[in-house]
Amino acid sequence: MTMPQIQFRMIEDDLDPEVVTAQTIEIINRWLTDHQITQNDVQKAMLLSHVKAMVERAKTLEKLPGVILLYLMSSQSNP
């Protein structure tokens, strides 16, 4: 079963990161339930933390330090 694509336009639509985080977690939880996948409390907390951080970065356009480092390393190795 394929999920329909969902797009949140954080900046263009001036969306509230807390609202989008809650909506995203709800979508993920529905998918997990549909596939009979359960999470323990630690997994739920980690998922919420990661989704919240991703949504915040979508709003602020902040880059992941590891991604920036990897980009810089790859651009230096390919002169």
C-alpha positions, 0 to 999 in steps of 0.5 A: 500500500503506497501512501499519498505524497504529503507536502508541508510548505513551511515557509511559503504558508508560514506554518506553525512547526508545533502544528506540523509536528503533531500532524506529521506524527499523526500520519506516521502513527496511522501508517505504523498502526496500518502495518501493525508496528508498535513502538515503546515509549523510548521509540515514541520519544525519539520519533517525536524528537527527530520529527520536531527537529526536522520540521524546525529545520524546514522552517529555519532552513538550518542545515545539519552539521554532518550534511554540511561537513560531508558536502565540504569533504566531497567538494574538496575531494573532487577538484 
